[in-house]
Amino acid sequence: MKYGYIGLGNLGANCAACLVRDGFDVTVFDVNPDNAKALLEAGATWGDSAGDVASKVDHVITCLPSPAVTEKVLTEILPKMRKGASWIEMSTLGRDDVLRFADVATGHGIQMLELPVTGGVHLAAQGKITMLPGGDKDLVDLHMPALKSMGDRVFHMGPLGSSSIIKVITNMLAFIHLKACSEALMLAKRGGLDLAQSWHAIAASSGNSFVHETEGALILNGSYDIAFNIDLALKDLGFALEFGREFGVPLDLASMTNQTYVAAKAAYGGDAQSPMIAKLLEDVLNTDLRADGFPARLE
């Protein structure tokens, strides 16, 4: 099967590279052609536009920054796609957006599979990110080879809309864990402990988390560079809070964490890295959280 891949940001470029590396026929497009250079060198084909990609492939994968961009791209690709083709959407969307876009796709004879992922850009680069498809099981089975190329764990969450809920839940937890990690590291620093030794002790304790092991290390390095910005965090927390209202679930920690991100955006801008919520605490207390031996980027 020939796949088109549209949207080559930090996540999309790595997922597309996994497909190319595993021998899939992939045609790519991004509004910034520079994002495709490494993929083209690896064997991908360039499409002149989103519509051009859609006209040349069997199925289209998109990985885009917002529902508004997804909607724009959808108007370009649906008229060019073959009837019965699949549209695989890897962007983080609200459930209502997923169902609305699926209806639009169905009207063009196209089946939609939602495919949010979780685990971080560094795992996407290794082909080890977790994939959370939602949609018809037959469609999941059809694309399972491509899914297993991009990720090492695949959890079919149910019908369309299901994956948007679990993805928001996993991101909500990650942001809450990051806030907790920041406070824990600051307690260790202000308590006179060696920060590197404290990080290792926490990693070996019942208080450990995936976020501590990854983003906690980037905080100690001072780069904060997780390739995920504050605006994206606020978007996902907004989805979580909407689900909380809809399902009648009080989300106290998510609400507090959302306010922390609002403050971080005011201080550093929406393009600043998500772990810079730790810098808010550093700035207020005039105490940095640096330690030797921690990476600037995750590999």
GUVEXVO-218619 format. One record per residue (C-alpha): x, y, z; residue in one letter. Coordinates in steps of 0.1 Angstrom, whole numbers, padded with zeros to 4 digits. Last residue first. Layout:
N
pt c1:X c2:Y c3:Z residuo:a
...
# end
This chain:
299
pt c1:0174 c2:0099 c3:0224 residuo:e
pt c1:0160 c2:0126 c3:0248 residuo:l
pt c1:0174 c2:0161 c3:0243 residuo:r
pt c1:0196 c2:0183 c3:0265 residuo:a
pt c1:0208 c2:0152 c3:0284 residuo:p
pt c1:0216 c2:0150 c3:0322 residuo:f
pt c1:0251 c2:0145 c3:0336 residuo:g
pt c1:0255 c2:0175 c3:0357 residuo:d
pt c1:0227 c2:0190 c3:0378 residuo:a
pt c1:0206 c2:0222 c3:0374 residuo:r
pt c1:0174 c2:0231 c3:0392 residuo:l
pt c1:0179 c2:0268 c3:0397 residuo:d
pt c1:0168 c2:0288 c3:0427 residuo:t
pt c1:0155 c2:0323 c3:0426 residuo:n
pt c1:0124 c2:0311 c3:0444 residuo:l
pt c1:0099 c2:0327 c3:0420 residuo:v
pt c1:0122 c2:0321 c3:0390 residuo:d
pt c1:0129 c2:0284 c3:0398 residuo:e
pt c1:0092 c2:0278 c3:0404 residuo:l
pt c1:0082 c2:0293 c3:0370 residuo:l
pt c1:0112 c2:0275 c3:0355 residuo:k
pt c1:0094 c2:0242 c3:0363 residuo:a
pt c1:0065 c2:0252 c3:0341 residuo:i
pt c1:0093 c2:0253 c3:0315 residuo:m
pt c1:0087 c2:0216 c3:0310 residuo:p
pt c1:0062 c2:0225 c3:0282 residuo:s
pt c1:0088 c2:0242 c3:0260 residuo:q
pt c1:0082 c2:0278 c3:0251 residuo:a
pt c1:0061 c2:0285 c3:0219 residuo:d
pt c1:0032 c2:0298 c3:0240 residuo:g
pt c1:0052 c2:0326 c3:0255 residuo:g
pt c1:0077 c2:0327 c3:0284 residuo:y
pt c1:0059 c2:0344 c3:0314 residuo:a
pt c1:0023 c2:0346 c3:0302 residuo:a
pt c1:0026 c2:0311 c3:0288 residuo:k
pt c1:0040 c2:0299 c3:0321 residuo:a
pt c1:0011 c2:0315 c3:0340 residuo:a
pt c1:-0015 c2:0298 c3:0317 residuo:v
pt c1:0005 c2:0266 c3:0322 residuo:y
pt c1:0002 c2:0268 c3:0360 residuo:t
pt c1:-0035 c2:0276 c3:0356 residuo:q
pt c1:-0039 c2:0243 c3:0336 residuo:n
pt c1:-0021 c2:0224 c3:0363 residuo:t
pt c1:-0046 c2:0237 c3:0389 residuo:m
pt c1:-0075 c2:0226 c3:0368 residuo:s
pt c1:-0059 c2:0192 c3:0360 residuo:a
pt c1:-0054 c2:0186 c3:0397 residuo:l
pt c1:-0090 c2:0195 c3:0406 residuo:d
pt c1:-0107 c2:0176 c3:0378 residuo:l
pt c1:-0142 c2:0171 c3:0391 residuo:p
pt c1:-0159 c2:0145 c3:0369 residuo:v
pt c1:-0194 c2:0152 c3:0356 residuo:g
pt c1:-0188 c2:0135 c3:0322 residuo:f
pt c1:-0193 c2:0167 c3:0302 residuo:e
pt c1:-0176 c2:0190 c3:0326 residuo:r
pt c1:-0146 c2:0167 c3:0330 residuo:g
pt c1:-0145 c2:0161 c3:0292 residuo:f
pt c1:-0142 c2:0199 c3:0287 residuo:e
pt c1:-0115 c2:0200 c3:0313 residuo:l
pt c1:-0095 c2:0174 c3:0294 residuo:a
pt c1:-0099 c2:0191 c3:0261 residuo:f
pt c1:-0086 c2:0224 c3:0276 residuo:g
pt c1:-0057 c2:0204 c3:0291 residuo:l
pt c1:-0049 c2:0193 c3:0255 residuo:d
pt c1:-0049 c2:0228 c3:0241 residuo:k
pt c1:-0030 c2:0242 c3:0271 residuo:l
pt c1:-0003 c2:0216 c3:0265 residuo:a
pt c1:-0001 c2:0224 c3:0228 residuo:l
pt c1:0003 c2:0261 c3:0236 residuo:d
pt c1:0030 c2:0253 c3:0262 residuo:i
pt c1:0052 c2:0235 c3:0236 residuo:n
pt c1:0063 c2:0200 c3:0229 residuo:f
pt c1:0097 c2:0192 c3:0215 residuo:a
pt c1:0109 c2:0179 c3:0250 residuo:i
pt c1:0135 c2:0206 c3:0253 residuo:d
pt c1:0136 c2:0218 c3:0289 residuo:y
pt c1:0172 c2:0227 c3:0281 residuo:s
pt c1:0183 c2:0232 c3:0317 residuo:g
pt c1:0199 c2:0198 c3:0321 residuo:n
pt c1:0180 c2:0192 c3:0354 residuo:l
pt c1:0148 c2:0202 c3:0336 residuo:i
pt c1:0156 c2:0178 c3:0308 residuo:l
pt c1:0161 c2:0149 c3:0332 residuo:a
pt c1:0127 c2:0156 c3:0348 residuo:g
pt c1:0112 c2:0155 c3:0313 residuo:e
pt c1:0123 c2:0119 c3:0308 residuo:t
pt c1:0126 c2:0099 c3:0340 residuo:e
pt c1:0102 c2:0121 c3:0360 residuo:h
pt c1:0077 c2:0120 c3:0332 residuo:v
pt c1:0077 c2:0082 c3:0331 residuo:f
pt c1:0070 c2:0082 c3:0368 residuo:s
pt c1:0087 c2:0074 c3:0401 residuo:n
pt c1:0072 c2:0079 c3:0435 residuo:g
pt c1:0074 c2:0042 c3:0444 residuo:s
pt c1:0112 c2:0047 c3:0442 residuo:s
pt c1:0141 c2:0039 c3:0419 residuo:a
pt c1:0135 c2:0070 c3:0397 residuo:a
pt c1:0131 c2:0091 c3:0429 residuo:i
pt c1:0166 c2:0079 c3:0441 residuo:a
pt c1:0181 c2:0087 c3:0407 residuo:h
pt c1:0167 c2:0122 c3:0407 residuo:w
pt c1:0178 c2:0128 c3:0443 residuo:s
pt c1:0214 c2:0117 c3:0434 residuo:q
pt c1:0214 c2:0142 c3:0405 residuo:a
pt c1:0199 c2:0169 c3:0427 residuo:l
pt c1:0223 c2:0165 c3:0457 residuo:d
pt c1:0202 c2:0174 c3:0487 residuo:l
pt c1:0202 c2:0207 c3:0505 residuo:g
pt c1:0165 c2:0208 c3:0513 residuo:g
pt c1:0160 c2:0236 c3:0489 residuo:r
pt c1:0172 c2:0213 c3:0461 residuo:k
pt c1:0152 c2:0183 c3:0472 residuo:a
pt c1:0120 c2:0204 c3:0476 residuo:l
pt c1:0127 c2:0219 c3:0441 residuo:m
pt c1:0130 c2:0185 c3:0426 residuo:l
pt c1:0096 c2:0174 c3:0441 residuo:a
pt c1:0079 c2:0206 c3:0430 residuo:e
pt c1:0090 c2:0202 c3:0394 residuo:s
pt c1:0081 c2:0165 c3:0394 residuo:c
pt c1:0046 c2:0173 c3:0407 residuo:a
pt c1:0041 c2:0198 c3:0379 residuo:k
pt c1:0054 c2:0173 c3:0354 residuo:l
pt c1:0032 c2:0146 c3:0368 residuo:h
pt c1:0001 c2:0168 c3:0363 residuo:i
pt c1:0012 c2:0175 c3:0327 residuo:f
pt c1:0017 c2:0138 c3:0320 residuo:a
pt c1:-0016 c2:0129 c3:0336 residuo:l
pt c1:-0035 c2:0153 c3:0313 residuo:m
pt c1:-0016 c2:0139 c3:0283 residuo:n
pt c1:-0027 c2:0104 c3:0291 residuo:t
pt c1:-0063 c2:0115 c3:0297 residuo:i
pt c1:-0064 c2:0135 c3:0265 residuo:v
pt c1:-0052 c2:0105 c3:0246 residuo:k
pt c1:-0078 c2:0083 c3:0263 residuo:i
pt c1:-0106 c2:0106 c3:0252 residuo:i
pt c1:-0095 c2:0111 c3:0216 residuo:s
pt c1:-0091 c2:0074 c3:0213 residuo:s
pt c1:-0127 c2:0066 c3:0220 residuo:s
pt c1:-0141 c2:0091 c3:0194 residuo:g
pt c1:-0143 c2:0066 c3:0166 residuo:l
pt c1:-0151 c2:0031 c3:0179 residuo:p
pt c1:-0129 c2:0012 c3:0204 residuo:g
pt c1:-0096 c2:0018 c3:0221 residuo:m
pt c1:-0074 c2:-0004 c3:0198 residuo:h
pt c1:-0042 c2:-0005 c3:0218 residuo:f
pt c1:-0010 c2:-0007 c3:0198 residuo:v
pt c1:0025 c2:-0011 c3:0213 residuo:r
pt c1:0057 c2:-0010 c3:0193 residuo:d
pt c1:0050 c2:0021 c3:0173 residuo:g
pt c1:0056 c2:0035 c3:0138 residuo:m
pt c1:0062 c2:0002 c3:0120 residuo:s
pt c1:0036 c2:-0015 c3:0141 residuo:k
pt c1:0010 c2:0010 c3:0129 residuo:l
pt c1:0020 c2:0005 c3:0093 residuo:a
pt c1:0017 c2:-0033 c3:0096 residuo:p
pt c1:-0016 c2:-0029 c3:0115 residuo:m
pt c1:-0032 c2:-0008 c3:0087 residuo:h
pt c1:-0058 c2:-0034 c3:0075 residuo:l
pt c1:-0063 c2:-0047 c3:0111 residuo:d
pt c1:-0072 c2:-0012 c3:0123 residuo:v
pt c1:-0096 c2:-0008 c3:0094 residuo:l
pt c1:-0113 c2:-0041 c3:0101 residuo:d
pt c1:-0115 c2:-0031 c3:0138 residuo:k
pt c1:-0136 c2:0000 c3:0129 residuo:d
pt c1:-0124 c2:0031 c3:0146 residuo:g
pt c1:-0100 c2:0043 c3:0173 residuo:g
pt c1:-0062 c2:0037 c3:0172 residuo:p
pt c1:-0041 c2:0044 c3:0202 residuo:l
pt c1:-0004 c2:0039 c3:0192 residuo:m
pt c1:0024 c2:0039 c3:0218 residuo:t
pt c1:0058 c2:0052 c3:0205 residuo:i
pt c1:0085 c2:0027 c3:0199 residuo:k
pt c1:0095 c2:0034 c3:0163 residuo:g
pt c1:0128 c2:0048 c3:0176 residuo:q
pt c1:0121 c2:0084 c3:0164 residuo:a
pt c1:0086 c2:0081 c3:0179 residuo:a
pt c1:0102 c2:0072 c3:0212 residuo:l
pt c1:0122 c2:0104 c3:0212 residuo:h
pt c1:0090 c2:0124 c3:0202 residuo:v
pt c1:0072 c2:0114 c3:0233 residuo:g
pt c1:0052 c2:0085 c3:0247 residuo:g
pt c1:0017 c2:0088 c3:0234 residuo:t
pt c1:0000 c2:0085 c3:0200 residuo:v
pt c1:-0033 c2:0096 c3:0185 residuo:p
pt c1:-0046 c2:0074 c3:0157 residuo:l
pt c1:-0081 c2:0082 c3:0145 residuo:e
pt c1:-0092 c2:0060 c3:0116 residuo:l
pt c1:-0114 c2:0076 c3:0090 residuo:m
pt c1:-0131 c2:0059 c3:0061 residuo:q
pt c1:-0135 c2:0078 c3:0028 residuo:i
pt c1:-0165 c2:0077 c3:0005 residuo:g
pt c1:-0166 c2:0115 c3:0002 residuo:h
pt c1:-0196 c2:0118 c3:0026 residuo:g
pt c1:-0178 c2:0094 c3:0049 residuo:t
pt c1:-0149 c2:0119 c3:0052 residuo:a
pt c1:-0173 c2:0147 c3:0063 residuo:v
pt c1:-0189 c2:0124 c3:0089 residuo:d
pt c1:-0155 c2:0114 c3:0102 residuo:a
pt c1:-0145 c2:0151 c3:0105 residuo:f
pt c1:-0175 c2:0157 c3:0127 residuo:r
pt c1:-0169 c2:0126 c3:0148 residuo:l
pt c1:-0132 c2:0135 c3:0154 residuo:v
pt c1:-0140 c2:0171 c3:0161 residuo:d
pt c1:-0166 c2:0162 c3:0187 residuo:d
pt c1:-0140 c2:0139 c3:0203 residuo:r
pt c1:-0115 c2:0166 c3:0207 residuo:g
pt c1:-0084 c2:0163 c3:0185 residuo:l
pt c1:-0048 c2:0153 c3:0190 residuo:t
pt c1:-0034 c2:0148 c3:0155 residuo:s
pt c1:-0027 c2:0113 c3:0142 residuo:m
pt c1:-0055 c2:0112 c3:0116 residuo:e
pt c1:-0056 c2:0082 c3:0093 residuo:i
pt c1:-0077 c2:0087 c3:0062 residuo:w
pt c1:-0085 c2:0055 c3:0045 residuo:s
pt c1:-0094 c2:0048 c3:0009 residuo:a
pt c1:-0128 c2:0034 c3:-0001 residuo:g
pt c1:-0132 c2:0060 c3:-0029 residuo:k
pt c1:-0098 c2:0073 c3:-0040 residuo:r
pt c1:-0086 c2:0105 c3:-0025 residuo:m
pt c1:-0085 c2:0138 c3:-0045 residuo:k
pt c1:-0118 c2:0153 c3:-0032 residuo:p
pt c1:-0109 c2:0144 c3:0004 residuo:l
pt c1:-0074 c2:0159 c3:0003 residuo:i
pt c1:-0078 c2:0197 c3:0001 residuo:e
pt c1:-0109 c2:0201 c3:0023 residuo:t
pt c1:-0093 c2:0178 c3:0048 residuo:l
pt c1:-0062 c2:0200 c3:0049 residuo:v
pt c1:-0083 c2:0230 c3:0061 residuo:k
pt c1:-0101 c2:0209 c3:0086 residuo:e
pt c1:-0069 c2:0195 c3:0100 residuo:t
pt c1:-0055 c2:0230 c3:0103 residuo:v
pt c1:-0085 c2:0242 c3:0123 residuo:a
pt c1:-0084 c2:0211 c3:0145 residuo:p
pt c1:-0048 c2:0220 c3:0155 residuo:s
pt c1:-0011 c2:0211 c3:0150 residuo:p
pt c1:-0013 c2:0184 c3:0123 residuo:l
pt c1:-0003 c2:0148 c3:0118 residuo:c
pt c1:-0021 c2:0135 c3:0087 residuo:t
pt c1:-0020 c2:0100 c3:0072 residuo:i
pt c1:-0034 c2:0094 c3:0037 residuo:v
pt c1:-0042 c2:0060 c3:0020 residuo:h
pt c1:-0038 c2:0046 c3:-0014 residuo:d
pt c1:-0015 c2:0073 c3:-0028 residuo:v
pt c1:-0010 c2:0097 c3:-0057 residuo:k
pt c1:-0041 c2:0119 c3:-0055 residuo:s
pt c1:-0038 c2:0125 c3:-0018 residuo:a
pt c1:-0002 c2:0137 c3:-0021 residuo:v
pt c1:-0012 c2:0162 c3:-0048 residuo:d
pt c1:-0041 c2:0174 c3:-0026 residuo:g
pt c1:-0017 c2:0180 c3:0003 residuo:a
pt c1:0006 c2:0199 c3:-0021 residuo:s
pt c1:0036 c2:0194 c3:-0043 residuo:d
pt c1:0042 c2:0159 c3:-0031 residuo:g
pt c1:0077 c2:0147 c3:-0023 residuo:w
pt c1:0087 c2:0110 c3:-0025 residuo:t
pt c1:0103 c2:0092 c3:0005 residuo:a
pt c1:0136 c2:0074 c3:0000 residuo:g
pt c1:0159 c2:0083 c3:0030 residuo:a
pt c1:0171 c2:0115 c3:0013 residuo:e
pt c1:0135 c2:0125 c3:0008 residuo:l
pt c1:0128 c2:0119 c3:0045 residuo:l
pt c1:0158 c2:0139 c3:0056 residuo:a
pt c1:0148 c2:0169 c3:0035 residuo:k
pt c1:0111 c2:0168 c3:0044 residuo:a
pt c1:0110 c2:0194 c3:0072 residuo:n
pt c1:0128 c2:0218 c3:0048 residuo:d
pt c1:0097 c2:0218 c3:0026 residuo:p
pt c1:0078 c2:0239 c3:0053 residuo:n
pt c1:0041 c2:0236 c3:0044 residuo:v
pt c1:0046 c2:0198 c3:0047 residuo:d
pt c1:0041 c2:0170 c3:0022 residuo:f
pt c1:0051 c2:0134 c3:0020 residuo:v
pt c1:0048 c2:0104 c3:-0003 residuo:t
pt c1:0056 c2:0071 c3:0013 residuo:v
pt c1:0061 c2:0036 c3:-0002 residuo:d
pt c1:0068 c2:0015 c3:0029 residuo:f
pt c1:0102 c2:-0001 c3:0032 residuo:g
pt c1:0106 c2:-0002 c3:0070 residuo:d
pt c1:0128 c2:0029 c3:0070 residuo:r
pt c1:0102 c2:0048 c3:0050 residuo:v
pt c1:0075 c2:0039 c3:0076 residuo:l
pt c1:0098 c2:0048 c3:0105 residuo:c
pt c1:0107 c2:0081 c3:0088 residuo:a
pt c1:0070 c2:0090 c3:0086 residuo:a
pt c1:0067 c2:0086 c3:0123 residuo:c
pt c1:0097 c2:0107 c3:0129 residuo:n
pt c1:0086 c2:0135 c3:0106 residuo:a
pt c1:0051 c2:0135 c3:0121 residuo:g
pt c1:0062 c2:0139 c3:0157 residuo:l
pt c1:0086 c2:0168 c3:0154 residuo:n
pt c1:0066 c2:0184 c3:0126 residuo:g
pt c1:0061 c2:0167 c3:0092 residuo:l
pt c1:0025 c2:0172 c3:0085 residuo:g
pt c1:0010 c2:0152 c3:0056 residuo:i
pt c1:0020 c2:0116 c3:0051 residuo:y
pt c1:0008 c2:0097 c3:0020 residuo:g
pt c1:0008 c2:0060 c3:0021 residuo:y
pt c1:0012 c2:0035 c3:-0008 residuo:k
pt c1:0000 c2:0000 c3:0000 residuo:m
# end
